[in-house]
Amino acid sequence: MATVSENYIKLKKKWYSRYHEFVYVDTENHLADDIFVTNKIPVKFKGDYKHDDKKYIIVYCKVKSKYLDEFTNSLGQLKNKMIHNGFKDYEVFCKNLSEKIYQDCLN
């Protein structure tokens, strides 16, 4: 089962993997990258998705288990950075996306 948070979803970890998989909401400028570099968190980026009508992207990545807490804390910092950089609808977008994903999983 996936874990849904404010601006990310932690996917189910494979028992044999040293990595945790995440999808999170960012901008095309990848504001999260600076936070990961500042916090010295190595992240393996596996791809991203952008809908033509939206200003946000969905990023798919992997993080080693030993960086799990720092990574999730960094995503909390991302939320604050988004608001500081003028993305006032970021939290609403993330909430709506999470609710849509949850509803789609139920159907």
Secondary structure as UniProt FT lines:
FT   STRAND          3..4
FT   STRAND          8..10
FT   TURN            15..16
FT   STRAND          19..27
FT   TURN            28..29
FT   HELIX           31..38
FT   TURN            39..40
FT   STRAND          44..50
FT   TURN            52..53
FT   STRAND          56..64
FT   HELIX           65..67
FT   HELIX           68..84
FT   TURN            85..86
FT   TURN            88..89
FT   HELIX           90..106
//
